[in-house]
Amino acid sequence: QAQLVESGGGLVQAGGSLRLSCAASGRTFSMYVMGWFRQAPGKEREFVTAIRWIGGSTYYADSVKGRFTISRDNARKTVYLQMNSLKPEDTAVYYCAGKKYGSRWYILPDEYDYWGQGTQVTVSS
């Protein structure tokens, strides 16, 4: 089993930046891909970005492309989400997710095996 713990959320003004972290733990940690999702009030959870643990290739939703950057530190078993040029519509609870096995990009929440508890990001206008 793997446990995921997010941190780094908060309140920021539009145009500002935040960096989220997702620390993974567990006796055996092996993931195919790690992703970030977000869920705004009254909306469904939506895909933001993902990174393959081996190789580090990345994939982004169009809404964040060019503003958000996902990265990982294999030794620390941590995934990061650098969010720049934040907009009020980025306000949501951000969740880290992990999928143990795969062969392509996965953007649906049900496709992931492990989830963190979420961290609130609020962007004021």
Buried (B, 14 or more C-beta within 10 A) or exposed (E): EBBBBBBBBEEBEBEBEBBBBBBBEEEEBEBBBBBBBBBBEEEEBBBBBBBBBEEEEBBBBEBBEEBBBBEBEEEEBBBBBBBBEBBEEBBBBBBBBBBBEBEEBBBEBEBBBBBBEBBEBBBEE
